[in-house]
Amino acid sequence: MKKIESKEEMTFDEWLLYGFSRDWNSAPICETHDGFAKTKEEDESKECIHYLRLYKNLESLNKVLEEFPPAYWRSHTRQMEWED
């Protein structure tokens, strides 16, 4: 795949394609319908496999932060703070 050039401001799709063209991320896969992308060895391992949740809007972000504690505390353990 041809590498995409970076630029100061990107749309979400440009940002996603930029990372994809450098093998930094996969295409978005639905965990609910497709399952989590992993190998058989990873499935049998107890090793952490990290993933990023893509929010469709601010409301969905806030709802997940309310209802799924790891989304909140993992961000804080990595010094990733949201501005109110």
N, C-alpha and C positions, 0 to 999 in steps of 0.2 A: 504494500500500500504506500502511496506517495505521502511523505510527511507534510503536514500542514504547518505553515509558518505561524508563529505567535504574533499577537498584537496586543496593545495596551488594553483595549476593551473588547470583550467577546460575548456573543450570545451564549446561552447554555449549550445549544447544539454545536456551536463552534468549539467551545471548551471541551465537550465530550469527545468530539472527533479529533481534536488536537491530542488529547491523551491516548485515544485509541490508535492513532497513527504512530505513536511512539511505544506501543505495547504497555502502557501504564494502566489501562483499564479495559474491561470487556465492553461489549455492547450491553445495554441494559437488559437484564433477564428478570422475569417475574418470579420471585421466590414462591409466591402463593401457588402459581399455576405450573411452573417449570421445575421447581426445586432449586436448591443452592448448587451452583456450579463447583464441583470438586471431583477429584479422582477417587478411585476405590481405596487407595492407600490413605488419602486424607480422610475419607469417611470412617475408616477403622482407627484412625489416630485420635489421640486426645489433645493434639496441638491446636491452638487457636487459629481460626481462619477469619480474617477481618473482612468486613464488607462496609460499603457506604449506602445509606438509605437516601434515595432521591425523593424529595418532597414535591408534590405537585403545586403546593401553595403554602403560605404562612400559616393558614388555619390548620392544615394537616400536620405541619411541624409542631405547633403548639399542642395539638391533641396527643401526638405521640409522646412529647415531653411530659405531659400530664399522666398518661396511662402506661408508659413503659420506662420505669426508672433508669435502666442502663443507658438509655439515650441521653438522659440528663447527666448522670454522674460520670459517664465515660468522657463526655465533652469537658467536664471540669478537671478530671485527672490529666487531661492533655492540654490544659490551659486554653481551651477554646470557649470563649465567652460570647454569648449573644448580647447585642445591644437592645435595650428596650426603647 
